[in-house]
Amino acid sequence: MSTFNPTLQQQAAIDCEDSIVITACPGSGKTTVMKEKIRGITPNLSSHKGVIAITFTKKASEELKKRCKENAHDTKLSFFGTIDSFCLKELILPFLGRIWYGKPSDCKIVKELDSHQQLYLSGKYNSPTCDELSSDAGFKALYDAGILWMSSFAALSLFILNNSVSARRYIRARYSHVFIDEYQDSSQAQHELFIKIKELGLIATAVGDIDQSIYQFRGSQPEFLLALTEDNANFQHFELDLNHRCHPSIVNYASRVLDPGYKLIAHEDDIYVFRRLINGSLKNAAEHVSPWIDDWLEKNTINNASDVAILAKKEISLREFSTGLTHNHRLYTDSPLNDIGTECADVYSDLLLYKYGAIPTAQDVIEKYFFQLPARNMADIRRQLKGIRAEAILEAFIEKSNGLLELIGFDEFEEENDAVRLIWSKDTWVKLFKPIAKDEVQLMTLHKSKGLEFKIILHLDMEEWSFPHRIPGDNWDDINYPSLAEDTNLHYVGVTRAELCCILIRTSLRRNAQGNYGNSRPSYFLGLPQLEGLYQSIT
């Protein structure tokens, strides 16, 4: 494990033993601070306790868990996962049946309600609150019909804590601290759940950055993070405002996108934010960019093609770009298992990740899903997992996977089996379950890039009408950007993924919603006057 030499800002946050809120800019080391705090807490806990560590994505959760466990550090009975998985495993499955009766484990978990399921509810909800859940009998009717809606998990969990003494006792007895990362993306129900858990006596840490709020369309409300920073009675506020990742010219450009009055960082180096207009379509742009990657590799500007990421607002842009890219690449899309979103689908995804090597050992899978089974079963489970890794026949793989799923309590998985059949038939989906190859250029949406970092970023969709999102007004030239604040944050996120260099690419042709090409105009973001002098134009 490399030596960590914290800054004064980082050390102050690590040392505080009270409830805190940390506002952290990109590249400020917030994950390292969370890791150091957790590793400092867990040695003093009894063997039956742990901390709750909630992150926004499963990948971020696995990374935090891995870093916390470095050098065989014992994290005791800590929980690492997403907010939805915490709500489901720790509150809904064990306690909802005591309030609403029935068996939550028999329910089908859905990401989105279909038109028939929506009829149960008296209102339309994006991310329902606990009050809305309590006042609308349709949520209970959905449960009685065997449906658990993921968007209601936080509200359901708060409802459980408000109505179950056993649930409150369990959380107090099992956990000492709660950590939530990416707090700017919390909904009202998630915020209220966090406050409730703190009120039960757990020491609470919230980490986030209002400038990286990019999920308001899902119901997230960044003002809750701001409210915590102002709640001096319950939280100490620490700020991590030093970007240790990006070149200073990238920090300057990205910061001026958000704040025209940002005080620039003085530096003597060249500017490494570039703008490039490429004639033609996105396919033509990829044909133009491919030799750049060859040149960067030849000159050792980058070590591997995987150090380069192509980011875009729209997945369709990435698909078109990929048709002209001469390098091996990986396009990040949601697989059919992601679309299902059930816990069973999550386990199945990990079985595929293990089969194709992204999860390296059978023990990693056992520790995540089979640790509660008797020790005498472990040798057989390990043998079955190794059989899955070696299996080359689709239906045999499904049969063996189903056997393992049954061991941990699943008895219906036909929908998941069909999803695996689809994945198996498509190389681009199979690739998502393999370790990243060094020769793979990474293609992903700006939303999927959140939390990642790359040596060089190529940022597409820099045409008007492509990004930011624009809708027609009464006249065609009316300027109407309905989600400008969120799109500005998204642009900021994209630029700050770059360590060494960020290239903003506009193509002369833009494909409209009907699939027809026309001449493009520069994106709104390319016309911001406060950015003059902070980039280079390349030809």
Buried (B, 14 or more C-beta within 10 A) or exposed (E): EEEEEBBEBBEBBBEBEEBBBBBBBBBBBBBBBBBBBBBEBBEEBEEEBBBBBBBBBBEBBBBBBEBBBEEEBBBBBBBBBBBBBBBBEBBBBBBBBBBBEBEBBEBBBBBEBEEEBBEBBEEEBEBBBBBBBBEBEBBBBBBEEEBBBBBBBBBBBBBBBBBBEEBBEBBBEBBBBBBBBBBBBBBBBBBBBBBBBBEBEBBBBBBBBBBBBBBBEEBBBBEBBBBBBEBEEBBBBBBBEBBBBBBBBBBBBBBBBBEEEBEBEEEEEEBBBBBBBBEBBBBBBBBBBBEBBEEBBEEEBBEBBBBBBBBBBBBEBBBBBBEBBEBEBBBBBEBBBBEBBBBBBBBBBBBBBBBBEBBEEBEBBBEBBBEEBEEEEBEEBBEBBEBBBEBEEBEEBBEBBBEBBEBBEBEEBEBBBEBBEEBBEEEBBBBBBBEEEEEBBBBBBBBBBBBBBBBBBBBBBBBBBBBBBBEEEEEEEEEEBEBBBBBBBBBBBBBBBBBBBBBBBBBBBBBEEEEEEEEBEBBBBBEBEBBEEBBBEEE
